Amino acid sequence: MNPFRVLIADDHPHARLAISEMLEDDPYFTIVGQAKNGTEAIELSKHLVPDIILMDIEMPILNGLEATKIIKESSPFIKVIILSVSDNVADLFTAIQFGAQGYLLKNMDPDDWLQYLHSVVDGSSETARGMAGKLLYQFREKDLVHIQTINSLTPREKEILLLLSDGLTNKQIGEHLFIAENTVKNHIKNLLEKLDLENRVQLAAYSIKHIKT
């Protein structure tokens, strides 16, 4: 069996080294390249055509979530596993929405990492379900906080979240709700602080998961 070709994308050299050392003794995998940011990951994915990309979220120039979206649009057959130290539920949801096959926390046990990667390449639903349970357990506390936070949102904030998730710009949201564009910006700023999120993408993901459902 030919080993699965892996591209590692992480801006920290120590992280790339640790991942390489973890995989090098496993005959299932071979490291074909390393990227320091999302832009490099996109370029290397075109030239190296890996089977799997282990993609860190927080990287300079272009983050892992945006890089994943671009890569999956042009090369849907490449499997992308998101790597993060974050337990942010919105990140997990956005990663899956953008086409990632999985999401691994960097502080998980290396054996769990390898078990999960094997399930991705083997298509083992039983193993994947087991790993999903471990991930959901680690995300549960954060998820409960988000669910509780819904009750603190005002009707106007919920309206803005819904329109934002439909892809409307600040100006379009303002026109739809008959309020000034600056007022929309202030609402979005307040929502980011209230929900402990970082950007519009995460707000849209939050809306799709918690408001629209």
C-alpha positions in Angstrom: 0.0 0.0 0.0 1.3 3.4 -0.9 1.4 5.8 2.1 -1.0 8.7 2.2 0.7 12.0 1.3 0.5 14.6 4.0 1.0 18.4 3.8 1.5 20.1 7.1 0.4 23.8 7.3 1.4 25.5 10.6 3.3 28.8 11.2 5.2 27.4 14.2 8.3 25.3 13.2 8.1 23.4 16.5 4.5 22.4 15.8 5.5 21.2 12.3 8.4 19.2 13.7 6.2 17.6 16.4 3.6 16.6 13.8 6.2 15.2 11.5 7.8 13.1 14.3 4.4 11.8 15.3 3.7 10.6 11.7 7.1 9.5 10.5 6.9 6.0 12.2 3.4 5.3 10.8 3.6 3.5 7.5 0.2 4.9 6.6 1.6 8.4 6.1 4.5 10.3 4.4 5.2 14.0 4.7 5.5 15.6 1.3 5.6 19.3 2.3 5.3 22.0 4.9 3.6 25.4 4.7 4.0 28.4 7.1 0.7 30.1 6.2 -2.5 29.6 4.4 -1.2 31.1 1.1 1.7 28.7 1.0 -0.7 25.8 1.8 -2.8 26.7 -1.2 0.2 26.9 -3.6 1.7 23.7 -2.3 -1.6 21.9 -2.5 -1.6 22.7 -6.3 2.0 21.5 -6.8 2.2 18.5 -4.5 -1.5 17.4 -4.6 -1.4 15.7 -1.2 -4.0 13.3 0.0 -4.4 15.0 3.4 -3.6 18.5 4.7 -3.2 19.1 8.4 -4.2 22.7 8.6 -3.6 25.0 11.5 -6.3 27.7 12.0 -4.2 30.7 13.2 -1.6 31.5 10.6 -0.4 34.8 9.2 -1.2 36.2 5.7 -4.2 33.8 5.3 -5.7 31.7 8.1 -6.4 28.0 7.9 -10.2 28.3 7.6 -10.0 30.6 4.5 -7.3 28.5 3.0 -9.4 25.4 3.5 -12.3 27.0 1.7 -10.2 27.9 -1.3 -8.5 24.5 -1.5 -11.7 22.5 -1.2 -13.3 24.6 -4.0 -10.6 23.7 -6.4 -9.5 20.3 -5.1 -12.5 18.7 -3.3 -10.7 15.3 -3.2 -8.0 16.6 -0.8 -8.9 15.8 2.7 -8.4 18.7 5.2 -8.1 18.2 8.9 -8.1 21.4 10.9 -5.7 21.7 13.8 -6.2 24.2 16.7 -5.6 24.9 20.3 -9.0 26.6 20.4 -12.2 25.0 21.8 -14.3 27.6 19.9 -17.5 25.8 18.6 -17.8 28.4 15.8 -14.4 27.4 14.5 -15.4 23.8 14.4 -18.7 24.5 12.6 -17.0 26.9 10.1 -14.3 24.3 9.4 -16.9 21.7 8.5 -19.0 24.2 6.5 -15.9 25.1 4.5 -15.4 21.4 3.6 -12.9 20.1 6.2 -13.1 16.4 6.9 -12.3 16.8 10.6 -11.0 19.0 13.4 -8.3 18.0 15.9 -7.3 19.8 19.1 -3.6 20.1 19.5 -3.7 19.1 23.1 -5.3 15.7 22.4 -3.4 12.6 22.9 -1.1 11.6 20.0 -2.7 8.1 19.9 -6.1 9.8 19.4 -4.6 11.9 16.6 -3.4 8.8 14.7 -6.6 6.9 15.4 -8.6 9.7 13.9 -6.4 10.2 10.9 -6.6 6.4 10.2 -10.4 6.7 10.4 -10.4 9.5 7.8 -8.3 7.6 5.3 -9.9 4.2 5.9 -13.5 5.6 6.1 -14.0 3.9 9.4 -17.3 5.3 10.6 -17.1 3.5 14.0 -13.8 5.1 14.8 -14.9 8.4 13.5 -18.0 8.3 15.8 -15.8 7.5 18.7 -13.5 10.4 18.0 -16.5 12.7 17.4 -17.6 11.8 20.9 -14.3 12.8 22.4 -14.3 16.1 20.4 -17.9 16.9 21.4 -17.0 16.3 25.0 -14.2 18.8 24.9 -16.4 21.3 23.1 -19.5 20.8 25.3 -18.7 23.4 27.9 -18.0 26.1 25.3 -21.1 25.0 23.4 -23.3 25.4 26.5 -22.0 28.9 27.0 -23.0 29.8 23.5 -26.4 28.3 23.8 -27.0 30.2 27.1 -25.8 33.4 25.4 -28.6 33.2 22.9 -31.0 34.3 25.6 -29.0 37.5 26.1 -29.3 38.6 22.5 -31.8 41.3 21.7 -34.4 40.9 18.9 -32.4 43.4 16.8 -29.1 41.5 17.3 -30.8 38.3 16.2 -32.2 40.0 13.1 -28.7 41.2 12.2 -27.2 37.8 12.7 -29.8 36.3 10.4 -29.2 38.8 7.6 -25.4 38.5 8.1 -25.6 34.8 7.6 -27.5 35.4 4.3 -24.4 37.2 3.1 -25.7 40.8 3.3 -23.2 43.6 3.7 -23.4 46.2 6.5 -25.0 48.6 4.1 -27.6 46.1 2.8 -28.4 45.1 6.4 -28.9 48.8 7.3 -31.2 49.3 4.3 -33.2 46.2 5.1 -33.7 47.3 8.8 -34.0 51.0 8.0 -31.0 51.9 10.3 -27.7 53.6 9.6 -24.7 51.6 8.4 -22.7 52.8 11.4 -25.4 51.4 13.7 -25.1 48.0 12.0 -21.3 48.2 12.6 -21.9 48.9 16.3 -24.3 46.0 16.6 -21.8 43.7 15.0 -19.0 44.9 17.3 -21.3 44.3 20.3 -22.2 40.8 19.0 -18.5 39.9 18.5 -17.8 40.9 22.1 -21.0 39.3 23.5 -20.4 35.9 21.7 -16.6 36.0 22.2 -16.1 35.6 18.4 -13.5 37.2 16.1 -15.0 37.9 12.7 -18.1 38.0 10.5 -17.4 34.4 9.3 -17.8 33.1 12.8 -20.9 35.2 13.4 -22.5 33.8 10.3 -21.6 30.2 11.4 -23.0 31.0 14.9 -26.2 32.2 13.3 -26.6 29.2 11.1 -26.1 26.8 14.0 -27.9 28.6 16.8 -30.4 31.1 15.3 -31.6 29.5 12.1 -32.0 26.0 13.5 
